Every structure is written in C-alpha cells, then in structure tokens.
C-alpha cells in the first residue's frame, strides 16, 4: 500500500495552508509538510519526494496582477540551482499516478499554468472577477456530478462549502473547449440553488456568475482538481454557521474530498 505524502505550498500571501494540512491529517495522510515556495525554488525541497501536491487559498501576491498570475509567472521562469525548471518537475509530477488539488487561489493558479482541465494544451480557461464586482464570503450549496472522473468528488452528490474570493468566474477561451469539458464531465461541482439542489447562475447562490454554475474543474484523469469553494474550511461540524439548528450538519463534509484522495493514493499512487 502506497503511503500518502502531502506537500502544501505556502508563501507570498497564501493563508490557508494550516487548515489544508490539518484536513490532510484528519483524512489519514502519512506525512504532510507545509513548504514555503522559496524552499521549492531554492531546490531545498523536490516535488518528486511527494505524491500529493496541494495549492491552498489565500491572497497570492495580493491579487494585484490578477489572482495567481504573478505566481504562475514566477513558477514558469524559475529554475533550481541545478538548472532544472520547476515546470519540468511539475510536468513529471502530473504525468505520474499522483494527485494535485488547487483551492481558490490554488485553482486559479492551475488554470494560469495550463494544468486544468487539460495539462498538455496550455491555458484554455481562466478565473475572472466576480460579476458582483466585490469579494464574496458566504456558504454555498454544490451539486456533484456522479459521472465525473474526479478522484476527489467520488460519491459526493450534494455538499455545502464556504467560498471567499473576489475572482471566481470560470471562463473558457473557446466555446468548443467548454463544450468538450462538459462532454467529458470535467465539471465535478456546480453552484446549486439551496432549495432545489439544481445548478444555478443566479446570485448569490452562484457567487461569481460562472456559466453553468461551474465551481471547479478536473482533468480527464481525475487526478488534478481545482475548485473555488474551500473544503479545508469545513473540517469540523461547528464550522457550519447553522450547525446548532440543523442536525444534518453533523459531519465536516469538506474532509470527504481529502479522504477520497488518501484512499486513492494508498491504492493507486506512486
């Protein structure tokens, strides 16, 4: 059985690394390291030593150049002291039976790097400013696609998670790419109407205006997943604002995504 070794990338404005590492621990990770981006760039830490890369949320570079864009440029230009590019490490990582999870800024970063939804096509999608023109901080209902190949969302048809972002609108550069993503079931989660559970584009249930209610994307392999809502922020039943009044909010639902990841790694991972 493979051991789950998790690398949680931190630094440059990221502020959710501790919760993300805690979620990994609760889900049964064998090892979880919070690694500053500068240690990775200096070559002190190598992606090859891990099989689960987590890109948590926060305010990367203050979102001053567009969410996660500055970090994408940094990684694209960076080389370790031995001359190996970070992107070559990352390309090797995603081609092996390993997992990548990007949350909020981390999801934005995966799109800017061209790793979602297709890792070998370059950038085909972006995450743009919310239609509301402001930062959104609220709980949302999500509908899961049971036919999605996503490793993380298996068995999850309905879930509540918090969002907190100013740029969360998922847009494809070409309509054909959007249609292909739909056909391949690469949209594991959609924002849903709280009353009906059906996908919605109506604010505030869809907090950013993503067409079709897109809340996240996965790769065709299901091993790379990015989403705007924060599963790591629902790691205890008391995280939900209505937990005292609703007995159905008794399980920290966000941990289910991490449990799915650990189960897959231990059975299939490198």
N, C-alpha and C positions, 0 to 999 in steps of 0.2 A: 504494500500500500504506500502510495506517494505521500510525503509529508507536505503540508501547506506552509510555504514560506512567503510571507507578505511584505512588500515594500510600500510604505505610504510616503509619497513625496510631499515635502513641506517647503516653506520658504517663500519669499517675495510676495507676501500678502495672504497666503493660504492661512486659514484659521480654523479649519475643521479636521485637522489631522489627528488630534487626540481622540475625538469621538469616532472617527473612522477606524483607528487602530483598536479602540475599545470594542467596536462592533465585530471586528475580526476575532478578537479574543473570545467574545461571547459565543461566536459561531463555531469555535473549535480550532482556530489556527494553531499550528505547532510553533510558529515563530512570527512575530510581527515587529518590524523595525520602522521607526519614523526617521526618514533620511532627508536632510536639507538638500535642496537642488545643487548647492555648491559642492557638496561631497561627491555627488554624481558627476558633475562637470570636472572636478579635480581628479577623477579616476580612483578615489578612495573607496568607492562602492560601485559594484558592477551589477547590471540587471541580470546577467547570467546566473547569479547566485540565488535568484528568487524565481518563483513560478506564479506569483500573483502581484501585479502592479496596480496600485490604487492612486488615483489622482483626485484628491479631495477638493471641496469647495472653499471659497474664501473671496479675496479681492486681489487676484493676481495683478501685481504692478499697479494697483489702484484702479484697474479697469480704464486707465487713462487713454489707452490707444485702442480701445475696443476690447471686450472681455477675452482674456487669454492670448491675444495676438502677440504681445511682447514676449511672452513665454515661448510661444511657437517659434518666433524668430530666433530666440536665444538657443533653443534646442536644435534648430536647423543649422545654426552656424557653429555650434560647439563641438570641440574635439578634446578628448582626454590627452594627458601628457604623452601617451604613447602613440598619438596620432589617429586613434580610432574615433570616428564620429559617434555622437550619442544616437543619431538617427539609425546608424548601422546596427547598434546594439538593440534599438527598439524594433527595427525590422526583423532581426533574428528572433527576438522575443515573441512577436505576434505570429511568426510562422511556426513556432513550436507549440505543443499542447500545453499552453499556459493561458492565464486569464488577465484581462485588463478591465478595470472599472473606473469610469470617469464620472464624478458627481458635480453638477453645477459648473463651476469654472473648469473642472476636470473634463466634463463633457464638451464644453466649448473648445478646450484645448485639443481634444481628439478630433474635432471637426476641422480645426485650423491646420492640424498636422496631416489631414487627409486620411486618417485611420478609420473614420466612420463615414458611411457604412461599409465602403469597400476600401480595403487598406492598400491596394495597388493601383488606384486610379488617380491619385492626387485629390485635392479638395473638390468635393462635389456639393457640399452643403455648408451652411453657416448658421450661427445662432445670433439673432439680431435683437435690437431694442424692443422691449415690450410695447404693445400698442397703446397701453395706458400712459406711456411716457414717464413712468416712475418705477421705483423699486417696489416689488410686491413681496409681502411677507404674510403668508396665510397657509392653512391646511387645505389640501385638495383631494378629491376622490379620483382614483385612476382605474381604468378598465384594462385588464391584461388580455393579451392575445394568446390563447392556448395553443395556437399553431405556430407561434414564433419559435425559431431555433435557439433563442436566447437561453443560455445556461442559468442565468441569474433569476429569471422570472418563471421558471417552470412551476406549474401548479398554482400560480397566483392569478386569479381571475378578477379580483377586486381588492383594492387596498387604499388606505388613506396615508398620505405622507405630507410633510411640510415643504413649502417652496420659499425661497428667499433669494430673489435675483432681480436685476434691472434689465438684463438681456437674456431672454429665454425663448424667443420666437424662432422656431426651426424653419429654415427656408432652403429649398433645393435650387441650385443654379439653373437646372434644366428640368422642365416638366417631365421629360422622359425618365430622368433619374428618380423623381418622386414616384412615378407610376411603377417603376421596377422595384423600388423599395417596398411599396405596398404589396406587389405581387409575390415578393419573396418573404413577406411577413417580417420585415425588419423594423417594424414599429411595435415593440413589446408592450409599451404603456401609452395610453391616451388619457388626457384630461376628460373627466366624466361629470355629467350632471349629478349632483348629490342625491336627487330624488329618484332618478331613473337608472343611474349607473351607465348610461349611454354616452358615447363620445360627444363632446361639445366644443364649439368655438366661441361660446358666449361668456363674456366677462361677468363676474370674477372667477367663475368655476374653471374657465381656461384663463389663467392669469396673464398670459402674454400674447395671445392671438395666434398661436401656432395653427396652421391649417390642418384640418382633420383632427385637431386635439393632440398633435404629436408631443409627447412628453419625454421621449427618449428614442434612441436608435441602437440597433445591434448589427454586428457583422453577420454575413451568411453562415459563418461557422458557429455563431452564437457565443464565441469566447471573448469578444470585445463588446462592451456595453457602456453607453453613456446616457445619463438622464439628468434632467433639471431638478426634480424633487430630491430631497435628502433622506435616504433610507437610514443612514447612520444616526440621524437625529430622532429616530423612533426606536430607541434601544431599551426603553423601559415603559411600562404601561402608563406611568404617570406623565410621560411626555405629551400624551394627547390631552388637549385642553378640556375635553368632556369626559375624561375617564371616571370621575366620581358619579356621573349621572347615567352612563351607558355601560352596562355590564359586558357588552360585546367588545369593548375596547380594553380587554384584559391581557392581551398578548402584544409585545412590542413587534408589530408587524414588519418593520423595516429590517429586522435581523434575518427574516426569512430569505432575503436576497443573498446575504452573506453565508447562510447555512447551505443554500443551494450551491454556491461557489465552492465551499470547502468540501462538500460531498463529491462534486465533480472532480476536483483536483485530486482527492485521495483515491479515486477510482481510475482516473484517466490522465492525470497530469504527469509532466516530466519532472 
